[in-house]
Amino acid sequence: MLLTPYVQPDLGIVILKPGRELLPNFRHTQRILISNEPEYLRPVNSGQLPEVVQSLAFNDALAPFLVNPDVVLAAGGKSQLINSISGKKYCQVSDADCHQQLTTLIYNDSAIRLCWHHDNKMREWSTPVLDELARRNIIEWVLERISSDLRIPEDHQLSIHEVCWWAVLKSVSDRLPEDIARQVLNLPKLSLPGGEMTEADITPFDDRAVPVIEEMAVMAREGWEQLDKPVIKITGDEEPPQSFMLRPKLKRWECEKYTKWVKTQACSGCGAGADDPHHIIGHGQGGMGTKAHDLFVIPLCRRCHDALHADVGEWERDHGSQVELFFRFIDRALAIGAILEK
């Protein structure tokens, strides 16, 4: 928590006003740590702080990367972002008029947790305060996802290098701001030349840091792909009889054991536990009266499954193409042996 104390030096008295919400933290049964304010918390208003405050959340140079739509999608997508914000237990525009009941206001590409009173009051508003709240929610959530993906303890302060490593793993390192990339590579800041340039000032090559990181990431991926991996052999038919027929009777591939396993995996949309093996629709699959092979499935929770069938285009804009999600999933299923030779 951040509190502004009232100090009486002559009497040696410091008075803190925590308010009703923070007062329980001052019970006699627990101790309170009093520390000097860290520099990265200076822009933060007084009051309740999140359980973990990442100093990078206040790094202005990194912010454009954290709010980039491609980075948000790599972190889990808008649906997971909104689910996380909906888990907040307090109104983010807290004042004396707050109502006990909470709701979530979808705000542009983000969301804000509000009580009913402030939701009714601000639902049609667009203000700098709400803009900043929505932006801050994205930043904090992406940093949480980075910590989670890298299996980093909750109380650990993320570094620029760890964020860069996550960006490489998620194939979004090309979205890193140039200043951040130069910090990672320990390069001096780019200085924009002023006035007239001499011939000696002209750089004959691209000395930006972002392409260097991208090149290193590509080399690392290619090296990994060349490593020997265990091979799972499946059989095929070089001359299937149906292929010689003008109008072959098409068969549908079914495998109940495989679809049961698919249901035990994480939802390809929001990352929660899956409920259904969703058969790909659109993209040439799932036409009128037909159903895709059991092979062409991805795991989805009931909420994502219903949303996808309600509006395929909108769902894919939020979570990515079903085809891309399918290739990622089938690649993993084959690699771990979920599909075997009969």
C-alpha positions in Angstrom: 0.0 0.0 0.0 1.1 3.6 -0.5 0.1 6.1 2.2 1.0 9.7 2.6 1.8 10.2 6.3 1.1 13.3 8.5 4.3 14.0 10.5 4.7 16.0 13.7 8.5 16.0 14.1 8.5 17.9 17.4 6.3 15.2 19.0 7.9 12.2 17.2 4.4 11.2 15.8 3.6 9.9 12.4 -0.1 9.5 11.5 -1.3 7.3 8.7 -4.8 7.4 7.3 -5.3 4.0 5.6 -9.1 4.3 5.2 -11.7 1.7 5.8 -10.5 -0.8 3.1 -6.8 -0.8 4.3 -7.4 -0.5 8.0 -7.6 -4.3 8.5 -4.0 -4.5 7.5 -3.1 -2.8 10.7 -4.4 -5.5 13.0 -2.3 -6.2 16.1 -1.8 -9.8 14.9 0.4 -8.9 12.0 3.4 -6.7 11.3 3.6 -3.9 8.7 6.8 -3.2 6.8 7.6 0.5 6.4 10.0 1.3 3.6 11.2 4.2 1.5 9.2 4.7 -1.6 10.9 3.0 -4.6 11.5 5.3 -7.6 9.3 3.2 -9.9 6.3 3.7 -7.6 6.4 7.5 -7.6 3.8 7.8 -10.4 1.4 5.5 -8.5 -1.5 7.1 -6.5 -1.9 6.4 -2.8 -3.9 3.4 -1.8 -4.0 -0.4 -2.4 -1.3 -1.8 -4.5 -1.5 -5.0 -6.6 0.0 -8.1 -4.9 3.0 -7.8 -7.2 4.0 -4.4 -8.7 6.4 -4.8 -11.6 8.8 -1.9 -12.1 8.6 -2.4 -15.8 4.9 -1.4 -15.7 6.2 2.2 -15.4 8.8 1.9 -18.1 7.6 4.3 -20.8 10.0 3.0 -23.4 8.6 -0.6 -23.0 4.9 0.4 -22.9 4.3 0.4 -26.7 5.5 -3.2 -26.8 3.3 -4.4 -23.9 0.1 -2.9 -25.4 0.8 -4.0 -29.0 -2.1 -6.1 -30.3 0.3 -8.8 -31.5 1.9 -9.0 -28.1 -1.5 -9.2 -26.3 -2.5 -12.0 -28.6 0.8 -13.8 -27.9 0.1 -13.5 -24.2 -3.2 -15.2 -24.5 -5.6 -12.8 -26.3 -8.3 -10.3 -25.4 -10.5 -13.0 -23.8 -7.9 -14.0 -21.2 -7.1 -10.3 -20.6 -10.8 -9.6 -19.8 -11.1 -12.7 -17.6 -8.1 -11.5 -15.6 -9.4 -8.0 -15.1 -12.8 -9.4 -14.1 -11.1 -11.2 -11.2 -10.2 -7.9 -9.5 -12.0 -7.5 -6.2 -12.3 -3.8 -6.2 -13.6 -0.8 -8.2 -10.7 0.8 -10.1 -12.4 4.2 -9.8 -12.9 3.9 -6.0 -14.5 6.7 -4.1 -17.2 7.2 -1.4 -20.0 6.5 -3.9 -18.8 3.0 -4.8 -21.4 0.2 -4.9 -20.7 -3.2 -3.4 -21.6 -5.1 -6.7 -18.8 -5.2 -9.3 -18.9 -5.5 -13.0 -16.4 -5.3 -15.9 -16.6 -2.5 -18.5 -15.2 -3.5 -21.9 -13.2 -0.4 -22.9 -11.7 -0.4 -26.5 -9.2 -3.3 -26.6 -9.0 -3.6 -22.8 -11.4 -3.6 -19.8 -11.8 -1.8 -16.5 -13.2 -3.3 -13.3 -16.0 -1.0 -11.9 -18.7 -1.1 -9.3 -22.3 -0.8 -10.6 -22.5 2.9 -9.7 -19.4 3.9 -11.7 -20.2 1.5 -14.6 -23.6 3.2 -15.0 -22.0 6.6 -14.7 -19.0 6.1 -17.1 -20.2 3.5 -19.6 -20.6 6.0 -22.4 -17.5 8.0 -21.3 -14.1 8.2 -22.9 -11.7 10.2 -20.7 -7.9 10.3 -20.2 -8.4 8.7 -16.8 -10.3 5.7 -18.3 -7.8 5.5 -21.2 -4.9 5.3 -18.7 -6.7 2.7 -16.5 -7.4 0.5 -19.6 -3.9 0.9 -20.8 -2.4 0.1 -17.3 -4.6 -3.1 -17.1 -3.1 -4.4 -20.4 0.5 -3.6 -19.3 0.1 -5.3 -15.9 -1.6 -8.4 -17.4 1.0 -8.9 -20.1 3.7 -8.7 -17.5 1.9 -11.3 -15.4 1.6 -13.6 -18.4 5.3 -13.2 -19.1 6.2 -14.2 -15.5 3.8 -17.1 -15.7 5.1 -18.3 -19.1 8.7 -18.2 -17.9 7.8 -19.9 -14.6 9.2 -17.0 -12.6 8.2 -16.6 -8.9 5.4 -14.0 -8.3 7.6 -11.8 -6.2 10.4 -11.6 -8.8 11.0 -8.3 -10.6 11.1 -8.9 -14.3 14.1 -7.6 -16.3 14.2 -6.2 -19.8 16.3 -9.2 -20.8 13.6 -11.6 -19.5 10.9 -9.7 -21.5 13.1 -9.9 -24.6 13.6 -13.7 -24.1 9.8 -14.1 -23.8 9.3 -12.0 -27.0 11.7 -14.4 -28.8 9.9 -17.5 -27.6 6.5 -16.0 -28.7 7.9 -14.7 -32.1 7.1 -11.1 -31.3 10.6 -9.8 -30.8 10.2 -7.7 -34.0 7.7 -5.6 -32.0 10.3 -4.6 -29.4 11.0 -0.8 -29.4 14.5 0.0 -30.7 15.6 1.6 -27.4 14.7 -1.5 -25.5 16.4 -3.8 -28.0 19.6 -1.7 -27.7 19.5 -2.0 -23.9 19.3 -5.8 -24.2 22.3 -5.8 -26.6 24.2 -3.3 -24.5 24.4 -0.8 -27.3 24.4 3.0 -27.0 21.2 4.9 -27.6 20.6 6.1 -31.1 21.3 9.8 -31.3 19.4 11.7 -34.0 21.8 13.9 -35.9 21.0 17.6 -35.9 21.9 20.2 -38.5 23.8 19.3 -41.6 25.4 15.8 -41.8 28.9 15.1 -43.1 29.8 12.1 -45.1 31.5 10.6 -42.1 28.2 10.7 -40.2 26.4 8.5 -42.7 26.0 4.9 -41.6 26.4 2.6 -44.7 24.5 -0.3 -43.0 21.5 -1.0 -40.9 22.7 -0.6 -37.2 19.3 -1.1 -35.6 19.1 -3.5 -32.7 15.7 -5.1 -33.4 16.8 -6.8 -36.7 19.8 -8.2 -34.8 17.6 -9.8 -32.2 15.3 -11.2 -34.9 18.3 -12.7 -36.8 19.6 -14.3 -33.6 16.1 -15.7 -32.8 15.8 -17.2 -36.4 19.3 -18.8 -36.0 18.2 -20.3 -32.6 15.0 -21.7 -34.0 16.8 -23.2 -37.0 19.3 -24.8 -34.7 16.6 -26.3 -32.6 14.8 -27.7 -35.6 18.0 -29.5 -36.7 18.4 -31.4 -33.4 17.6 -35.1 -33.5 14.1 -35.8 -32.3 12.4 -39.2 -31.6 10.5 -40.3 -34.6 7.0 -41.8 -34.5 6.3 -43.8 -37.6 2.7 -44.1 -39.1 1.7 -46.1 -42.1 0.0 -45.0 -45.3 -1.4 -46.6 -48.5 0.5 -45.8 -51.7 -2.5 -46.9 -53.9 -5.7 -46.5 -52.0 -8.5 -48.2 -54.0 -10.9 -45.2 -53.6 -8.3 -43.0 -55.4 -9.0 -44.8 -58.7 -12.7 -44.0 -58.6 -14.3 -41.1 -60.4 -16.6 -40.4 -57.4 -15.1 -42.1 -54.4 -17.2 -42.6 -51.3 -15.5 -40.4 -48.8 -15.1 -41.7 -45.2 -14.9 -39.7 -42.1 -11.9 -40.4 -39.7 -13.1 -40.9 -36.2 -11.2 -41.6 -33.0 -13.1 -41.3 -29.7 -9.9 -41.9 -27.6 -8.2 -39.0 -29.3 -11.1 -36.6 -28.9 -11.4 -37.6 -25.2 -7.7 -36.7 -24.8 -8.3 -33.4 -26.6 -10.9 -32.4 -24.0 -8.3 -32.8 -21.2 -6.0 -30.1 -22.7 -5.9 -26.3 -22.3 -8.4 -24.3 -24.3 -6.8 -23.0 -27.5 -8.7 -19.7 -27.0 -8.4 -18.6 -23.4 -6.1 -21.1 -21.8 -8.6 -22.4 -19.3 -9.5 -26.1 -19.0 -11.1 -27.4 -22.2 -14.7 -28.8 -22.3 -15.1 -29.8 -25.9 -13.0 -31.0 -28.9 -14.1 -28.4 -31.4 -14.1 -29.5 -35.0 -12.8 -26.8 -37.3 -15.5 -24.9 -39.2 -15.0 -22.6 -42.2 -11.7 -22.8 -44.1 -13.3 -25.5 -46.3 -14.4 -27.6 -43.3 -17.7 -28.3 -41.5 -20.1 -27.5 -44.4 -23.9 -28.1 -44.4 -24.6 -31.6 -43.0 -20.9 -32.5 -42.7 -18.4 -32.6 -39.9 -14.6 -32.4 -40.0 -12.6 -35.4 -39.2 -11.8 -36.1 -35.6 -8.2 -35.3 -36.5 -9.2 -31.7 -37.3 -10.0 -30.5 -33.8 -8.7 -28.1 -31.2 -9.6 -28.0 -27.5 -12.0 -25.3 -26.4 -13.8 -24.4 -23.2 -17.6 -24.1 -23.4 -17.5 -20.3 -23.4 -15.0 -20.1 -26.3 -16.8 -22.9 -28.2 -20.2 -21.1 -28.0 -18.6 -17.7 -28.9 -16.8 -19.2 -31.9 -20.0 -20.8 -33.4 -21.8 -17.5 -32.7 -19.4 -15.4 -34.7 -16.4 -17.1 -36.3 -14.9 -13.9 -37.6 -15.0 -12.0 -34.4 -13.6 -15.0 -32.4 -10.7 -15.4 -34.8 -9.9 -11.7 -34.6 -9.6 -12.1 -30.8 -7.8 -15.4 -30.7 -6.2 -16.1 -34.0 -7.1 -18.3 -37.0 -8.5 -21.8 -36.3 -6.1 -23.2 -38.9 -3.1 -21.7 -37.1 -4.3 -22.9 -33.7 -4.9 -26.4 -35.2 -1.4 -26.6 -36.7 0.1 -25.7 -33.3 -2.1 -28.2 -31.5 -1.7 -31.1 -34.0 2.1 -30.5 -34.0 2.2 -31.0 -30.3 -0.2 -34.0 -30.3 2.0 -35.8 -32.8 5.2 -34.9 -31.0 4.1 -36.2 -27.6 2.5 -39.4 -29.1 -1.2 -38.7 -28.7 -1.7 -40.0 -32.3 -0.1 -43.4 -32.9 -0.1 -46.2 -35.5 -3.0 -48.6 -35.0 
